[in-house]
Amino acid sequence: MINKSIKIVVLTLIICVFALGLVALAQQKTETVTASVPLPQPRVVKVPHIAYLCSSMSMESMQREWNQAQIEVEHRGWKMTSITDVPTPAEQRDALENVVNQNVDAIVIVAFFMEPIKDVIMKAREKGIGVYIIDNELRPGVIVSPTQLNGVVGARLTYYGVERMKEVGKVLIISFAEHILRQRTYAARGLLENDWPNVELVGYEDVPSPGWEKASFDLTQNYIARYGEELKWIISGWDTPGIFAARAVEEAGLTRDDIFITGIDGGAQAYAEIRKGSPFTATMSQPIEQYCHTAFEVINQVQVEGIGIGEKGSMVPPGRFMYCDAVLTTPENLPAIGSNIHELFGGEGYYDPSDKDAWYTWGEPYRVE
């Protein structure tokens, strides 16, 4: 009789626990903005632990993002773990799995190959970890990607270049298919192929990663050998290949008056090329620091303030891209050596030198070298 009573009590307790679990599950907040299936809202914590993952610090844009990330964490009093040299898809997957297993609160990803890690992103989100990327491809589970209007930026450079070449000559495009930057060169290709009958697009080449430096140099040499000075303009989807293309132009004994090159990113390396008069002539300067700050602002809203994705007042847009404005930078508006990079981005909603409490006054800013 006593045994039977104990069994009844135990069974009752099991039922209660199960019922409480169902209630808790029903009350758990979910969102469907970032994926087609409901995902838990990222956990809310007072002092979040951020994992910052970057493919390589060899590129200046990534150095600037890393500098701003450190400023953000220090200003906010958060904790950060970083892995900043994982260039291959396999290494990137291992790095992401590592921080997911550490059960960090939020992950910021810069310049990863996104397709091979899409399942790990979902795994992170299912654990309540927020996943944020900067200037990269969206995949299910990613909360936001601050970037520029890449197609608009490519079109802006196209108008600049066509005007510079006086609407006559041959053009080569260097791109990278596995990153969102391809939108820049898509825009340029579409415009060049459909307008300006005396402008001929003679090549659209994707370069590998890693290895884009040598590939860009070799491609430029090959196209110069093929077309000579009929080749007037080389469009690089980002600055680094353009700088190596400029080396090939110089090695051929040519100058920017013969063949000019444009890129996208901005920063000391690109500005130095423009300043010294190399064939690299113009870049679209990206507000790298603003991208990073925007990502951290979303982390703060979602995971510190507790305003859920899709809830009233959420910063997260339905498309999950958050756009910032780039600036065409030529010899005419080149920032001075030693200048605060924020001064270049004086557009509405960004830099106001009279605002002493603004985010761009936190820490030591990137300065042009």
C-alpha positions as CSV (number, residue, x, y, z in Angstrom):
1,M,0.0,0.0,0.0
2,I,2.9,2.3,0.9
3,N,4.7,1.4,-2.3
4,K,1.6,2.2,-4.3
5,S,1.3,5.6,-2.6
6,I,4.9,6.4,-3.4
7,K,4.4,5.5,-7.0
8,I,1.4,7.8,-7.2
9,V,3.4,10.6,-5.7
10,V,6.3,10.1,-8.1
11,L,4.0,9.9,-11.1
12,T,2.3,13.0,-10.0
13,L,5.6,14.8,-9.7
14,I,6.7,13.7,-13.1
15,I,3.4,14.9,-14.6
16,C,3.8,18.3,-12.9
17,V,7.4,18.7,-14.0
18,F,6.4,17.8,-17.6
19,A,3.5,20.3,-17.5
20,L,5.8,23.0,-16.2
21,G,8.2,22.3,-19.0
22,L,5.5,22.6,-21.5
23,V,4.4,25.9,-20.0
24,A,8.0,27.2,-20.0
25,L,8.4,26.1,-23.6
26,A,5.1,27.9,-24.6
27,Q,6.3,31.0,-22.8
28,Q,9.7,31.1,-24.4
29,K,10.1,34.0,-26.7
30,T,10.8,33.2,-30.3
31,E,11.2,35.1,-33.5
32,T,10.8,34.3,-37.2
33,V,12.5,37.4,-38.7
34,T,15.9,35.8,-39.1
35,A,14.8,32.3,-40.3
36,S,11.8,30.5,-41.6
37,V,11.5,28.5,-38.4
38,P,11.0,30.0,-34.9
39,L,14.3,30.6,-33.1
40,P,14.7,31.6,-29.5
41,Q,15.3,35.2,-28.9
42,P,18.9,35.6,-27.9
43,R,19.6,35.5,-24.2
44,V,19.5,38.7,-22.2
45,V,22.4,39.3,-19.9
46,K,23.7,42.3,-18.0
47,V,27.4,41.9,-19.1
48,P,27.5,39.9,-22.4
49,H,30.5,37.8,-23.4
50,I,31.2,38.5,-27.1
51,A,33.2,36.3,-29.4
52,Y,34.8,38.3,-32.2
53,L,35.8,36.2,-35.3
54,C,37.7,37.6,-38.2
55,S,39.3,35.8,-41.2
56,S,42.5,37.7,-41.3
57,M,44.1,40.9,-40.0
58,S,46.2,41.4,-43.1
59,M,43.5,43.7,-44.6
60,E,43.3,47.2,-43.2
61,S,39.6,47.3,-43.2
62,M,39.6,44.3,-40.8
63,Q,42.2,46.0,-38.6
64,R,39.9,49.0,-38.4
65,E,36.9,46.9,-37.5
66,W,38.9,45.1,-34.8
67,N,40.1,48.5,-33.4
68,Q,36.5,49.6,-33.2
69,A,35.3,46.4,-31.6
70,Q,37.8,46.8,-28.8
71,I,36.6,50.4,-28.3
72,E,33.0,49.2,-28.1
73,V,33.7,46.5,-25.6
74,E,35.8,48.6,-23.4
75,H,33.3,51.5,-23.4
76,R,30.4,49.2,-22.6
77,G,32.2,47.1,-19.9
78,W,31.6,43.8,-21.8
79,K,33.9,40.8,-22.1
80,M,35.3,39.7,-25.5
81,T,37.1,36.6,-26.8
82,S,38.7,37.0,-30.2
83,I,39.9,34.7,-33.0
84,T,41.4,36.8,-35.8
85,D,43.4,34.7,-38.2
86,V,41.3,31.9,-39.7
87,P,41.4,32.4,-43.5
88,T,40.1,29.0,-44.8
89,P,36.5,27.7,-44.6
90,A,37.6,24.7,-42.5
91,E,39.4,27.0,-40.0
92,Q,36.5,29.3,-39.8
93,R,34.1,26.5,-39.1
94,D,36.3,25.2,-36.3
95,A,36.6,28.7,-34.8
96,L,32.8,29.2,-34.8
97,E,32.2,25.7,-33.3
98,N,34.8,26.5,-30.7
99,V,33.0,29.7,-29.4
100,V,29.6,28.1,-29.7
101,N,30.8,25.3,-27.4
102,Q,32.1,27.9,-25.0
103,N,28.5,29.1,-24.9
104,V,29.4,32.8,-25.3
105,D,26.4,35.2,-25.4
106,A,26.9,36.8,-28.8
107,I,29.2,36.2,-31.9
108,V,30.4,38.9,-34.3
109,I,31.7,37.5,-37.6
110,V,33.8,39.4,-40.1
111,A,34.6,38.2,-43.6
112,F,33.9,34.5,-43.3
113,F,32.7,32.1,-46.0
114,M,29.1,32.0,-44.9
115,E,27.7,28.9,-46.7
116,P,30.0,26.3,-45.0
117,I,29.0,27.6,-41.5
118,K,25.2,28.1,-41.9
119,D,24.4,25.0,-39.8
120,V,26.7,26.1,-37.0
121,I,24.9,29.5,-37.0
122,M,21.6,27.8,-36.5
123,K,23.1,25.7,-33.7
124,A,24.3,28.9,-32.0
125,R,20.9,30.5,-32.2
126,E,19.1,27.4,-30.9
127,K,21.3,27.8,-27.8
128,G,20.3,31.4,-27.3
129,I,23.5,32.9,-28.7
130,G,23.1,36.0,-30.9
131,V,24.9,35.9,-34.2
132,Y,25.9,39.2,-36.0
133,I,28.0,39.8,-39.0
134,I,29.7,42.8,-40.5
135,D,29.6,43.6,-44.3
136,N,28.9,40.0,-45.3
137,E,26.4,37.5,-46.6
138,L,23.2,36.8,-44.7
139,R,22.3,33.2,-43.8
140,P,19.4,32.0,-41.7
141,G,19.9,32.9,-38.0
142,V,22.1,35.9,-38.6
143,I,20.5,38.9,-36.9
144,V,22.0,41.8,-38.8
145,S,24.7,42.7,-41.3
146,P,25.7,46.4,-41.3
147,T,27.2,47.2,-44.7
148,Q,26.9,49.7,-47.6
149,L,24.5,49.7,-50.5
150,N,27.0,47.7,-52.5
151,G,25.2,48.0,-55.9
152,V,24.8,51.7,-55.4
153,V,28.5,52.0,-54.6
154,G,29.5,50.1,-57.7
155,A,27.3,52.3,-59.8
156,R,28.7,55.5,-58.3
157,L,32.2,54.4,-59.2
158,T,31.1,53.5,-62.7
159,Y,29.9,57.0,-63.4
160,Y,33.2,58.4,-62.0
161,G,35.3,56.0,-64.2
162,V,33.3,56.5,-67.4
163,E,33.6,60.2,-67.0
164,R,37.4,60.0,-66.3
165,M,38.0,57.9,-69.5
166,K,35.8,60.3,-71.5
167,E,33.5,57.4,-72.4
168,V,36.0,55.7,-74.7
169,G,38.1,52.6,-74.0
170,K,38.3,49.1,-72.7
171,V,37.6,48.1,-69.1
172,L,38.6,45.1,-66.9
173,I,36.7,44.1,-63.8
174,I,38.3,42.1,-60.9
175,S,35.7,40.6,-58.5
176,F,35.2,37.9,-55.9
177,A,32.1,35.7,-56.3
178,E,31.9,34.4,-52.8
179,H,31.3,37.6,-51.0
180,I,28.6,40.3,-51.1
181,L,31.1,42.7,-52.7
182,R,30.2,41.0,-56.0
183,Q,27.1,43.3,-56.0
184,R,29.4,46.2,-56.6
185,T,30.9,44.7,-59.8
186,Y,27.5,43.4,-60.9
187,A,26.3,47.0,-61.0
188,A,29.3,48.1,-62.9
189,R,29.0,45.3,-65.4
190,G,25.4,45.9,-66.0
191,L,25.9,49.6,-66.7
192,L,28.9,49.2,-68.9
193,E,27.3,46.4,-71.0
194,N,24.1,48.4,-71.6
195,D,25.2,52.0,-72.1
196,W,28.2,54.0,-73.4
197,P,28.7,52.3,-76.8
198,N,32.4,53.3,-77.0
199,V,33.2,51.7,-73.6
200,E,33.9,48.0,-73.9
201,L,34.0,45.6,-71.0
202,V,36.8,43.1,-72.1
203,G,37.0,41.0,-68.9
204,Y,35.1,40.1,-65.8
205,E,37.5,38.0,-63.6
206,D,36.9,36.4,-60.2
207,V,40.1,36.0,-58.1
208,P,40.6,33.3,-55.5
209,S,40.9,33.7,-51.7
210,P,43.5,33.4,-50.5
211,G,45.7,34.3,-53.4
212,W,44.0,37.3,-54.8
213,E,47.1,39.5,-54.7
214,K,49.2,37.5,-57.2
215,A,46.1,36.7,-59.2
216,S,45.3,40.4,-59.7
217,F,48.8,41.2,-60.6
218,D,49.0,38.4,-63.2
219,L,45.6,39.2,-64.6
220,T,46.5,42.8,-65.1
221,Q,49.8,41.8,-66.9
222,N,47.8,39.5,-69.2
223,Y,45.2,42.1,-70.1
224,I,47.9,44.7,-70.7
225,A,49.8,42.3,-73.0
226,R,46.5,41.7,-74.9
227,Y,45.1,45.2,-75.2
228,G,48.0,47.6,-74.4
229,E,47.0,51.2,-73.8
230,E,43.5,50.5,-75.2
231,L,42.8,49.2,-71.7
232,K,41.9,52.4,-69.9
233,W,40.3,51.3,-66.6
234,I,40.5,48.5,-64.1
235,I,37.7,48.1,-61.6
236,S,38.6,46.3,-58.5
237,G,35.8,45.0,-56.2
238,W,37.9,46.1,-53.2
239,D,41.2,47.9,-52.7
240,T,43.8,45.2,-52.3
241,P,43.5,43.6,-55.8
242,G,43.5,47.1,-57.2
243,I,46.7,48.0,-55.5
244,F,48.4,44.9,-56.9
245,A,47.0,45.7,-60.3
246,A,48.6,49.1,-60.0
247,R,51.9,47.4,-59.5
248,A,51.5,45.5,-62.8
249,V,50.6,48.7,-64.6
250,E,53.7,50.4,-63.3
251,E,55.9,47.5,-64.2
252,A,54.6,47.8,-67.7
253,G,55.9,51.4,-67.8
254,L,52.5,52.9,-67.7
255,T,50.9,55.6,-65.5
256,R,47.5,56.6,-64.3
257,D,47.2,58.7,-67.4
258,D,47.4,55.5,-69.5
259,I,45.4,53.1,-67.2
260,F,43.7,54.0,-64.0
261,I,42.3,51.8,-61.3
262,T,39.5,52.2,-58.7
263,G,38.8,50.2,-55.6
264,I,36.5,50.1,-52.6
265,D,37.3,50.3,-48.9
266,G,39.5,53.3,-48.1
267,G,42.2,53.6,-45.5
268,A,45.9,54.4,-45.3
269,Q,47.1,51.9,-48.0
270,A,44.6,53.1,-50.6
271,Y,45.1,56.8,-49.7
272,A,48.9,56.4,-50.0
273,E,48.5,55.0,-53.5
274,I,46.3,57.9,-54.5
275,R,48.5,60.5,-52.8
276,K,51.7,59.3,-54.5
277,G,50.1,59.3,-58.0
278,S,50.1,55.6,-58.7
279,P,47.6,54.1,-61.2
280,F,45.3,53.5,-58.3
281,T,43.3,56.7,-58.5
282,A,40.1,56.5,-56.5
283,T,38.3,54.4,-53.9
284,M,34.9,54.4,-52.2
285,S,35.7,54.8,-48.6
286,Q,33.6,52.5,-46.4
287,P,32.5,53.7,-42.9
288,I,34.0,50.6,-41.4
289,E,33.8,51.9,-37.8
290,Q,30.1,52.7,-38.2
291,Y,29.4,49.1,-39.4
292,C,31.1,47.8,-36.3
293,H,29.4,50.3,-34.0
294,T,26.0,49.5,-35.5
295,A,26.4,45.7,-34.9
296,F,27.3,46.4,-31.2
297,E,24.3,48.7,-30.8
298,V,22.0,45.9,-32.0
299,I,23.7,43.5,-29.5
300,N,23.1,46.0,-26.8
301,Q,19.4,46.5,-27.7
302,V,18.6,42.8,-28.1
303,Q,20.8,41.2,-25.5
304,V,21.2,43.8,-22.8
305,E,18.1,45.9,-23.0
306,G,16.0,42.9,-24.0
307,I,14.1,44.4,-26.9
308,G,13.5,41.2,-28.9
309,I,13.9,40.8,-32.7
310,G,10.6,41.7,-34.3
311,E,9.2,43.4,-31.2
312,K,8.1,47.1,-31.1
313,G,11.1,49.4,-31.1
314,S,13.5,46.8,-32.6
315,M,16.4,48.1,-34.6
316,V,16.5,44.9,-36.7
317,P,14.9,45.5,-40.1
318,P,13.0,42.8,-41.9
319,G,15.8,42.5,-44.5
320,R,18.4,42.4,-41.7
321,F,20.9,44.5,-43.7
322,M,21.6,47.9,-42.0
323,Y,23.0,50.4,-44.5
324,C,25.6,53.1,-44.1
325,D,26.9,55.5,-46.7
326,A,30.3,55.3,-48.4
327,V,32.2,58.3,-49.8
328,L,33.9,58.6,-53.2
329,T,37.5,59.5,-52.4
330,T,39.8,61.0,-55.1
331,P,42.9,63.2,-55.1
332,E,40.5,66.1,-54.6
333,N,39.1,65.1,-51.2
334,L,41.9,62.8,-49.9
335,P,42.0,62.9,-46.1
336,A,45.2,64.3,-44.6
337,I,47.8,62.1,-42.9
338,G,47.0,62.0,-39.2
339,S,43.4,63.0,-39.7
340,N,40.6,61.3,-37.7
341,I,38.9,58.8,-40.1
342,H,35.5,59.9,-38.9
343,E,36.0,63.3,-40.4
344,L,35.7,61.8,-43.9
345,F,32.1,60.7,-43.2
346,G,30.4,64.0,-42.5
347,G,27.0,63.0,-43.8
348,E,23.7,63.4,-41.9
349,G,23.4,61.1,-39.0
350,Y,27.1,60.4,-38.6
351,Y,29.9,62.8,-37.8
352,D,29.3,66.0,-35.9
353,P,32.5,67.4,-34.3
354,S,30.4,69.5,-31.9
355,D,28.9,66.3,-30.3
356,K,31.4,65.4,-27.6
357,D,29.4,62.4,-26.3
358,A,28.9,60.6,-29.7
359,W,30.1,57.1,-30.2
360,Y,32.9,58.2,-32.5
361,T,34.5,60.0,-29.6
362,W,35.0,56.8,-27.6
363,G,38.5,55.6,-27.4
364,E,41.3,56.4,-29.8
365,P,40.0,56.5,-33.4
366,Y,41.7,55.2,-36.5
367,R,43.9,57.8,-38.0
368,V,45.1,58.0,-41.6
369,E,48.8,57.2,-41.9
